[in-house]
Amino acid sequence: MAVIKRRDTIQVMVGNVPIGGNAPIVVQSMTNTDTADIDETVEQIDHLAAAGSEIVRITVNNDAAAKAVPHIKEKLMNRGVPVPIVGDFHYNGHILLTKYPDMAESLGKFRINPGNTGTKARDKNFTTIVEQAIKYDKPVRIGVNWGSLDQQLLAERMDANNKLDDPKSAKEVMLDTMVESAKRSSSLAEEVGLDSNKMIISCKMSGVQDVIEVYTRIAEEVSYPLHVGLTEAGMGMKGMVASATALSVILQRGIGDTIRVSLTPQPGADRALEVQVAQQVLQSLGIRSFIPQVTSCPGCGRTKSTYFQELAEEIQDYIKESMPIWSHVYPGVEEMDVAVMGCVVNGPGESRAANIGISLPGTFEEPKAPVYMDGEHFTTLKGEGIGREFRKILMDYIEKNYKK
């Protein structure tokens, strides 16, 4: 596997989590609860952290939310959940951070959108937020977003572009303005006194090609860590595929120090799905490992029986349910590969390539299932209890190879 050479960046500490500076790429997420509802917000943060979110962002949009933050932090600490909480500020962050010092102290990071810090007093309000970050020794994410880009700056760049003999497209001007807004805001923050190791930058867009382009550009311009993601990715399959596509290209170029997959959840759906997608992107690229991977074939005319599909699903669910315990008892198990194959064509080969694999019989094949361990034939299973026997062999393998 080719090694991805990541770009060199300054390292920023968000609570106890290092971002950039060759630290592992961090997965983060955001709650969708009313922050003023302390118990509901604590429950969701706990759930997201348990799913693997290493940083969780919450909305801080009014007095009630700001007052709730210290209580949320206290309840999480009492539960033994030390995940850093990031405050998401728009429009009135300069007021809330000044008015509620306990809230400012409880947060691990402040997130500011330069386009949403006011109109006439934009720079003054931005400066106030930065001053609070300095006061409480907190890092800041300067999050430029195409949907709320500084319209004054964009209008100035559009006017200047229109005067050129060979003007750029509106999209090109927007990309230029995104990068310029991030650079301008980070420079202003440093002028106010924020250290360079207290800043993270993001430039999010909702188009795959656009977000790839803007991150490629900003990566050449700054040495701050970059928070990467496709904003407003969408719902379901569209959101997951678009996010995975954009992140894969950006990460393959060595860009990105912390990521989020911004999915629109189905009503009542598990918010942790975005964490799982982000983890799978990193694991599929060979960047980080989170859970043993199950290789299984798609099936074809040789596999009229659905048994191999059922077994693959059973093994995958078994691994997922077991990981909260396995991750503590069996260090390194997350790097294990398991193969559940459906016929003789690719079954033995894929099973040999995995740490442990089973090749089930296809239609009209002899009713037996060879099992392989680390490239060698281990045993052949027959009869009704193949799934149960394979799961026991799998557990024995884990016990032998990964137990502390």
C-alpha positions as CSV (number, residue, x, y, z in Angstrom):
1,M,0.0,0.0,0.0
2,A,1.3,3.4,-1.0
3,V,2.1,5.7,2.0
4,I,0.3,9.0,1.9
5,K,2.7,11.9,2.6
6,R,0.8,14.4,4.7
7,R,1.6,18.1,4.5
8,D,3.5,19.5,7.4
9,T,1.5,21.7,9.7
10,I,1.7,23.4,13.1
11,Q,0.1,21.3,15.9
12,V,-2.9,22.6,17.8
13,M,-4.2,21.0,21.0
14,V,-8.0,20.9,21.3
15,G,-8.4,19.8,24.9
16,N,-6.2,16.7,25.1
17,V,-6.5,15.9,21.4
18,P,-3.6,17.0,19.1
19,I,-4.6,18.3,15.6
20,G,-1.9,18.4,12.9
21,G,1.8,18.2,13.3
22,N,1.8,14.5,12.2
23,A,-0.8,13.5,14.8
24,P,-3.4,11.0,13.6
25,I,-6.2,12.5,11.5
26,V,-9.0,13.2,14.0
27,V,-12.7,12.3,13.5
28,Q,-15.2,14.8,14.8
29,S,-19.0,15.3,14.7
30,M,-21.7,17.7,15.9
31,T,-24.8,17.4,17.9
32,N,-28.3,18.3,16.6
33,T,-29.9,18.7,20.0
34,D,-31.1,21.9,21.6
35,T,-28.0,22.7,23.6
36,A,-30.2,24.2,26.3
37,D,-31.6,20.7,26.9
38,I,-28.6,19.6,29.0
39,D,-29.5,15.9,29.5
40,E,-30.4,15.3,25.8
41,T,-27.2,17.0,24.7
42,V,-25.1,15.0,27.2
43,E,-26.6,11.8,26.0
44,Q,-25.9,12.6,22.3
45,I,-22.3,13.7,23.0
46,D,-21.7,10.5,25.0
47,H,-23.1,8.4,22.2
48,L,-21.0,10.2,19.5
49,A,-17.9,9.8,21.6
50,A,-18.6,6.1,22.2
51,A,-19.0,5.7,18.4
52,G,-15.5,7.2,17.9
53,S,-16.0,11.0,17.6
54,E,-12.8,12.4,19.2
55,I,-14.2,16.0,19.2
56,V,-17.8,17.0,19.4
57,R,-19.2,20.4,18.4
58,I,-22.3,21.9,19.9
59,T,-24.4,25.0,18.9
60,V,-24.1,28.0,21.2
61,N,-26.6,30.4,19.8
62,N,-28.3,32.1,22.7
63,D,-28.2,32.7,26.4
64,A,-29.9,29.4,27.4
65,A,-27.4,27.4,25.4
66,A,-24.4,29.4,26.8
67,K,-25.6,28.8,30.4
68,A,-26.0,25.1,29.7
69,V,-22.4,24.5,28.5
70,P,-20.7,24.3,31.9
71,H,-23.3,21.8,33.2
72,I,-22.9,19.7,30.0
73,K,-19.2,19.6,30.6
74,E,-19.6,18.7,34.2
75,K,-22.0,15.9,33.5
76,L,-19.7,14.5,30.8
77,M,-16.7,14.5,33.1
78,N,-18.8,12.8,35.8
79,R,-19.6,10.0,33.3
80,G,-15.9,9.7,32.4
81,V,-16.3,11.2,28.9
82,P,-13.5,13.7,28.5
83,V,-14.2,14.4,24.8
84,P,-13.4,18.1,24.0
85,I,-16.5,20.2,23.2
86,V,-16.3,22.9,20.5
87,G,-18.7,25.9,20.7
88,D,-20.2,26.8,17.3
89,F,-20.7,30.6,17.2
90,H,-22.5,32.7,14.6
91,Y,-23.7,36.3,14.7
92,N,-23.5,36.8,18.5
93,G,-20.4,34.9,19.6
94,H,-18.7,38.1,20.7
95,I,-21.5,38.8,23.1
96,L,-22.0,35.3,24.5
97,L,-18.2,34.6,25.1
98,T,-17.9,37.9,26.9
99,K,-21.1,37.5,28.9
100,Y,-20.6,33.9,30.0
101,P,-17.0,33.2,31.2
102,D,-17.9,29.8,32.6
103,M,-19.1,28.8,29.2
104,A,-15.9,30.0,27.5
105,E,-13.8,28.2,30.0
106,S,-15.7,24.9,29.5
107,L,-15.2,24.7,25.8
108,G,-12.2,23.0,24.1
109,K,-12.3,25.3,21.1
110,F,-14.3,28.2,19.5
111,R,-15.6,27.9,16.0
112,I,-16.0,31.2,14.2
113,N,-17.3,31.9,10.7
114,P,-15.8,35.2,9.5
115,G,-18.8,35.8,7.3
116,N,-21.2,35.6,10.3
117,T,-19.6,37.9,12.9
118,G,-21.7,40.9,12.0
119,T,-21.9,43.4,9.1
120,K,-20.6,46.9,10.0
121,A,-18.7,45.7,13.0
122,R,-17.5,42.4,11.5
123,D,-13.8,42.9,12.3
124,K,-14.5,44.3,15.7
125,N,-16.7,41.4,16.7
126,F,-14.2,38.9,15.2
127,T,-11.5,40.5,17.3
128,T,-13.6,40.3,20.4
129,I,-14.0,36.5,20.0
130,V,-10.2,36.1,19.4
131,E,-9.5,38.1,22.5
132,Q,-11.7,35.7,24.5
133,A,-9.8,32.8,23.0
134,I,-6.5,34.4,24.1
135,K,-7.9,35.1,27.6
136,Y,-9.0,31.5,28.2
137,D,-6.2,29.9,26.2
138,K,-8.5,28.3,23.7
139,P,-7.8,27.4,20.1
140,V,-10.1,28.8,17.3
141,R,-11.3,27.2,14.1
142,I,-11.8,29.9,11.4
143,G,-14.5,28.2,9.4
144,V,-15.1,29.8,6.0
145,N,-18.2,28.5,4.4
146,W,-19.4,29.3,0.8
147,G,-23.0,29.6,2.0
148,S,-22.1,32.4,4.4
149,L,-19.1,33.9,2.8
150,D,-18.2,37.5,3.7
151,Q,-20.5,39.2,1.1
152,Q,-18.6,42.5,1.3
153,L,-15.3,40.9,0.5
154,L,-16.9,38.8,-2.3
155,A,-18.5,41.9,-3.8
156,E,-15.2,43.7,-3.8
157,R,-13.5,40.8,-5.6
158,M,-16.3,40.5,-8.1
159,D,-16.1,44.2,-8.9
160,A,-12.3,44.0,-9.3
161,N,-12.7,40.9,-11.5
162,N,-15.2,42.6,-13.8
163,K,-12.7,45.3,-14.5
164,L,-10.1,42.8,-15.9
165,D,-9.6,42.4,-19.6
166,D,-9.9,38.7,-19.1
167,P,-12.2,38.2,-16.1
168,K,-12.4,34.9,-14.2
169,S,-15.7,33.0,-13.8
170,A,-17.9,33.7,-10.8
171,K,-17.0,30.3,-9.4
172,E,-13.2,31.1,-9.7
173,V,-13.7,34.4,-7.9
174,M,-15.6,32.7,-5.1
175,L,-12.8,30.1,-4.7
176,D,-10.3,32.9,-4.6
177,T,-12.4,34.8,-2.0
178,M,-12.8,31.7,0.2
179,V,-9.0,31.4,0.4
180,E,-8.5,35.1,0.9
181,S,-11.1,35.2,3.7
182,A,-9.4,32.4,5.5
183,K,-5.9,34.0,5.1
184,R,-7.2,37.5,6.0
185,S,-9.0,36.2,9.2
186,S,-6.0,34.2,10.4
187,S,-3.7,37.1,9.9
188,L,-6.1,39.4,11.8
189,A,-6.3,36.8,14.6
190,E,-2.4,36.7,14.8
191,E,-2.3,40.5,14.8
192,V,-4.7,40.6,17.8
193,G,-2.3,38.2,19.6
194,L,-3.5,34.6,19.0
195,D,-0.6,32.3,18.6
196,S,-0.3,30.3,15.4
197,N,-0.6,27.1,17.3
198,K,-4.1,28.1,18.4
199,M,-5.6,28.2,14.9
200,I,-7.3,25.6,12.6
201,I,-8.7,26.6,9.2
202,S,-11.6,25.2,7.1
203,C,-13.0,26.2,3.7
204,K,-16.1,24.2,3.2
205,M,-18.2,24.0,0.0
206,S,-21.0,21.6,-1.0
207,G,-19.7,20.7,-4.4
208,V,-17.2,17.8,-4.6
209,Q,-14.9,19.4,-7.2
210,D,-15.2,22.8,-5.6
211,V,-14.2,21.6,-2.1
212,I,-11.3,19.6,-3.6
213,E,-10.1,22.7,-5.4
214,V,-10.4,25.1,-2.4
215,Y,-8.6,22.8,0.0
216,T,-5.8,22.2,-2.5
217,R,-5.4,25.9,-2.8
218,I,-5.5,26.8,0.9
219,A,-3.1,24.0,1.7
220,E,-0.5,25.8,-0.4
221,E,-1.1,29.1,1.4
222,V,-1.1,28.3,5.1
223,S,0.7,26.0,7.6
224,Y,-2.2,25.8,10.0
225,P,-4.0,22.4,10.4
226,L,-7.0,22.0,8.2
227,H,-10.4,20.7,9.2
228,V,-11.8,19.0,6.1
229,G,-15.3,18.1,5.0
230,L,-18.0,18.6,2.4
231,T,-20.6,21.0,3.9
232,E,-24.3,20.2,3.5
233,A,-23.4,16.9,1.9
234,G,-27.0,15.7,1.9
235,M,-29.0,12.7,3.0
236,G,-28.4,8.9,2.8
237,M,-26.5,7.5,-0.1
238,K,-25.9,10.8,-1.8
239,G,-24.4,12.4,1.3
240,M,-22.2,9.4,2.1
241,V,-20.9,8.9,-1.5
242,A,-20.3,12.7,-2.1
243,S,-18.5,13.0,1.3
244,A,-16.4,9.9,0.7
245,T,-15.4,11.0,-2.8
246,A,-14.4,14.5,-1.8
247,L,-12.5,13.4,1.4
248,S,-10.7,10.6,-0.4
249,V,-9.2,12.9,-3.0
250,I,-8.2,15.6,-0.5
251,L,-6.8,13.1,2.0
252,Q,-4.9,11.2,-0.8
253,R,-3.1,14.5,-1.5
254,G,-1.9,14.6,2.1
255,I,-4.3,17.4,3.0
256,G,-6.4,17.3,6.2
257,D,-5.8,17.0,9.9
258,T,-9.3,16.5,11.2
259,I,-12.5,15.5,9.3
260,R,-16.2,15.6,9.6
261,V,-18.9,14.0,7.4
262,S,-21.9,16.3,7.5
263,L,-24.8,14.1,6.7
264,T,-28.5,15.0,6.9
265,P,-29.9,12.3,9.1
266,Q,-33.2,10.6,8.5
267,P,-35.8,11.7,11.2
268,G,-34.9,9.8,14.3
269,A,-31.8,8.2,12.7
270,D,-28.6,7.5,14.6
271,R,-26.4,10.7,14.5
272,A,-23.3,8.5,14.9
273,L,-23.6,7.3,11.2
274,E,-21.5,10.3,10.2
275,V,-18.8,9.2,12.6
276,Q,-18.8,5.7,11.1
277,V,-18.6,7.0,7.5
278,A,-15.7,9.2,8.4
279,Q,-13.9,6.3,10.1
280,Q,-14.5,4.1,7.1
281,V,-13.1,6.6,4.7
282,L,-9.9,6.8,6.8
283,Q,-9.7,3.0,7.1
284,S,-10.4,2.4,3.4
285,L,-7.5,4.7,2.5
286,G,-5.2,2.8,4.9
287,I,-4.7,6.0,7.1
288,R,-6.2,4.7,10.4
289,S,-7.8,1.5,11.6
290,F,-10.9,1.5,13.8
291,I,-12.6,-1.9,13.3
292,P,-11.8,-5.3,11.7
293,Q,-12.7,-5.2,8.0
294,V,-14.9,-7.9,6.4
295,T,-14.2,-8.7,2.8
296,S,-17.2,-10.4,1.0
297,C,-18.1,-11.0,-2.6
298,P,-21.2,-9.4,-4.3
299,G,-22.6,-12.8,-5.4
300,C,-23.5,-14.0,-8.9
301,G,-25.2,-16.8,-10.7
302,R,-22.9,-19.3,-8.9
303,T,-24.3,-18.3,-5.5
304,K,-28.1,-18.8,-5.6
305,S,-28.1,-19.5,-1.9
306,T,-28.1,-16.4,0.4
307,Y,-26.2,-18.2,3.1
308,F,-22.8,-16.4,2.4
309,Q,-24.6,-13.0,2.5
310,E,-26.3,-13.9,5.8
311,L,-23.0,-15.1,7.3
312,A,-21.1,-12.0,6.1
313,E,-23.8,-9.8,7.8
314,E,-23.7,-12.0,10.9
315,I,-19.9,-11.7,11.2
316,Q,-20.0,-8.0,10.5
317,D,-22.6,-7.4,13.1
318,Y,-20.8,-9.6,15.6
319,I,-17.6,-7.6,15.1
320,K,-19.4,-4.2,15.5
321,E,-21.2,-5.3,18.7
322,S,-18.0,-6.7,20.1
323,M,-15.6,-3.8,19.4
324,P,-16.4,-1.8,22.5
325,I,-14.9,-4.7,24.5
326,W,-12.4,-5.9,22.0
327,S,-10.8,-2.4,21.7
328,H,-9.8,-2.6,25.3
329,V,-9.0,-6.3,25.6
330,Y,-7.4,-7.0,22.2
331,P,-5.2,-4.1,21.1
332,G,-4.5,-4.2,17.4
333,V,-7.6,-6.2,16.5
334,E,-8.9,-3.2,14.6
335,E,-6.3,-4.0,11.9
336,M,-7.6,-7.6,11.3
337,D,-9.1,-8.6,8.0
338,V,-11.8,-11.2,7.7
339,A,-13.1,-12.7,4.5
340,V,-16.5,-14.4,4.0
341,M,-16.7,-15.5,0.4
342,G,-19.4,-17.2,-1.6
343,C,-17.9,-19.7,-4.1
344,V,-14.7,-21.3,-5.5
345,V,-13.9,-18.6,-8.0
346,N,-12.3,-16.0,-5.7
347,G,-13.2,-17.5,-2.3
348,P,-10.0,-19.4,-1.5
349,G,-7.7,-16.6,-2.8
350,E,-9.5,-13.8,-0.8
351,S,-9.6,-16.1,2.3
352,R,-5.9,-16.7,2.1
353,A,-5.2,-13.0,1.8
354,A,-7.2,-12.2,4.9
355,N,-6.0,-12.9,8.5
356,I,-8.9,-15.4,8.7
357,G,-11.3,-16.3,6.0
358,I,-14.0,-18.8,4.9
359,S,-14.9,-19.8,1.4
360,L,-18.5,-21.1,1.3
361,P,-19.7,-23.4,-1.4
362,G,-21.5,-22.0,-4.4
363,T,-24.4,-23.6,-6.2
364,F,-23.6,-27.2,-7.2
365,E,-20.2,-27.1,-5.4
366,E,-19.3,-29.7,-2.9
367,P,-21.0,-28.7,0.4
368,K,-17.9,-27.9,2.4
369,A,-16.3,-24.6,3.5
370,P,-12.5,-24.4,3.8
371,V,-11.2,-22.0,6.5
372,Y,-7.8,-20.2,6.1
373,M,-5.6,-18.5,8.7
374,D,-2.8,-16.2,7.7
375,G,-2.6,-17.7,4.2
376,E,-2.7,-21.4,5.3
377,H,-5.6,-23.9,5.2
378,F,-6.7,-24.4,8.8
379,T,-9.8,-26.7,8.6
380,T,-12.8,-27.5,6.5
381,L,-16.3,-27.0,7.9
382,K,-19.4,-29.0,6.9
383,G,-23.0,-29.4,8.0
384,E,-25.5,-27.1,9.6
385,G,-23.4,-25.3,12.1
386,I,-20.8,-23.6,9.8
387,G,-21.6,-20.1,10.9
388,R,-21.4,-21.0,14.6
389,E,-18.2,-22.9,14.2
390,F,-16.5,-20.2,12.1
391,R,-17.4,-17.6,14.7
392,K,-15.7,-19.7,17.4
393,I,-12.6,-20.1,15.2
394,L,-12.6,-16.4,14.7
395,M,-12.8,-15.7,18.4
396,D,-10.0,-18.2,19.1
397,Y,-7.8,-16.5,16.5
398,I,-8.4,-13.1,18.2
399,E,-7.7,-14.5,21.6
400,K,-4.5,-16.1,20.4
401,N,-3.2,-13.2,18.4
402,Y,-4.4,-10.0,20.1
403,K,-4.9,-10.6,23.8
404,K,-2.8,-8.3,26.0
